[in-house]
């Protein structure tokens, strides 16, 4: 992991109010980090900015 305490994590405005299916995202210096908001000690996924852009573009069409 890349200094998890150094990252500013946020949840999507689309996250459910019941909190059962949320992810958190943080922008790092060289990657976009994604983790499970219910278990912040779980492994995080680090994506290259181009891969994150591709994912967001794909998800927005669904």
N, C-alpha and C positions, 0 to 999 in steps of 0.2 A: 504494500500500500504506500501511498505517497503523502505521508503526514496528514492523516485524517483530521487532526485537530486544527490544521491550518486552513482547511477548506470551509467556505461558507455554503452550507447545504440549504436547499429550499425544496418545497413540495409544489407540484403542479396545482394550478387553480382548479383543475378538473378532478383532483383527488376527492374521493368520497368523504362525506362528513363523519361516517361511522369509523373511518380509519382502518378498515380491514384490507385494503388493497392499494397501498401507497408506496411510491418510490420517492426517493430524494435525489436531487441532482446538484452537482457542484462543478464549477468551471475551474480547472487547474491551469497551470502554466502551459502544459503541453497536451492535456487530455481533458475530456469531459468525464466526470465520475458519476456513477449511478449506484445506489444501494437501497436495501429494503428499509423503509422507515420504522418498521416494527422491531427490527433487530439491527441496531446501528453497529454492532460488533461483527455482523456477518461480512463475508467478503464483498468487496466492491468491484464493479466492472469499470474499467477505464477504456474509453473509446477515443480514437483520433478525432479531431474536430470534423474532418470530412465525413467520417463514418457516422458521427452523431447527426450531421446535417442530412445525410441520406436517410437515416432512421426517422427523423422528425418529418421530412418531406413525405416519406411512405406512410407514417402514422396519420398525418393530417388528411390524407386521402381516404382513410377508413372511416 
